[in-house]
Amino acid sequence: MSKVTLYRPVNSVELNLIEKAGYTKFPPRLPEQPIFYPVTNIEYARKITKDWNVPAYGNGYVLEFDVSEEFLKDYKIQNVGGDGYDEYWIPSEEMDNFNNNIVGKIKIIEKYFGN
């Protein structure tokens, strides 16, 4: 099975939900969150974590995980404002299907904390 490595910046609240799921799935989106946006490169995930999660929540984590390439072929990579700012837009109602196409475990690869 071919797979694609993706990244996700999260705070400790989301990380705790992922941990409770055995690092096998992401939690459902909240009503005000219509899309789930895994990003395509670590640099972009790191930037979001440092620039958004740490100032807003005091912590941030960069997660790495693999998704079936076959599943992702139905989604176009979205560029959101600059070189390397690439992400997939997964509608919230498709999260179960997305989670079912994660290959292996979700891994914490970087941790950041505010001052």
Buried (B, 14 or more C-beta within 10 A) or exposed (E): EEBBEBBBBBBBEBBEBBEEEEBEBBBBBEEEEEBBBBBBBBBBBBBBBBEEBBEEBEBBBBBBBBBBEEBBEEBEEBEEEEEEBBBBBBEBEBBEEBBEBBBEEBEBEBEBEEE
